Amino acid sequence: MASSALISILITFLVIILVLYLVQRLPLDARMRQIAQIIVIIIGIISLLKYLAVF
């Protein structure tokens, strides 16, 4: 059970990093890119907290 949760957390963390990288590659102005990064980070934190059984 613990290894399954650890793998899920690791996969979620890697997906967050990948999406943040892809947001950096988008042809957006700096303000929109920053907003997109903040949204991705918030969603990622909520997902990680879900795996840690906080929610």
C-alpha atoms as one frame of an Amber mdcrd trajectory, in Angstrom:
protein
   0.000   0.000   0.000   2.770   2.444   0.894   4.742   1.736  -2.265   1.644
   2.306  -4.381   1.100   5.709  -2.782   4.771   6.550  -3.230   4.643   5.648
  -6.917   1.485   7.717  -7.377   3.117  10.704  -5.693   6.224  10.335  -7.843
   4.198  10.108 -11.059   2.141  13.142 -10.065   5.309  15.105  -9.300   6.815
  14.177 -12.673   3.614  15.170 -14.496   3.644  18.544 -12.720   7.235  19.136
 -13.807   6.414  18.117 -17.402   3.384  20.422 -17.572   5.391  23.318 -16.124
   8.040  22.725 -18.792   5.402  22.676 -21.514   3.859  25.901 -20.195   7.309
  27.507 -20.487   7.404  26.483 -24.150   4.051  28.110 -24.976   4.190  31.340
 -26.979   2.494  33.465 -24.318   3.439  36.765 -22.783   5.143  36.667 -19.389
   2.018  37.529 -17.370  -0.134  34.765 -18.916   2.696  32.247 -18.549   3.029
  33.104 -14.858  -0.725  32.695 -14.314  -0.658  29.316 -16.085   2.279  28.177
 -13.939   0.494  29.197 -10.735  -2.624  27.287 -11.794  -0.573  24.170 -12.586
   1.242  24.370  -9.232  -2.017  24.772  -7.292  -3.617  21.816  -9.076  -0.456
  19.770  -8.475  -0.395  20.561  -4.760  -4.058  19.611  -4.444  -3.356  16.318
  -6.250  -0.408  15.539  -3.981  -2.472  16.330  -0.888  -5.156  13.966  -2.172
  -2.596  11.152  -2.411  -1.401  11.918   1.105  -5.019  11.519   2.301  -5.359
  15.087   3.515  -8.574  15.545   1.513
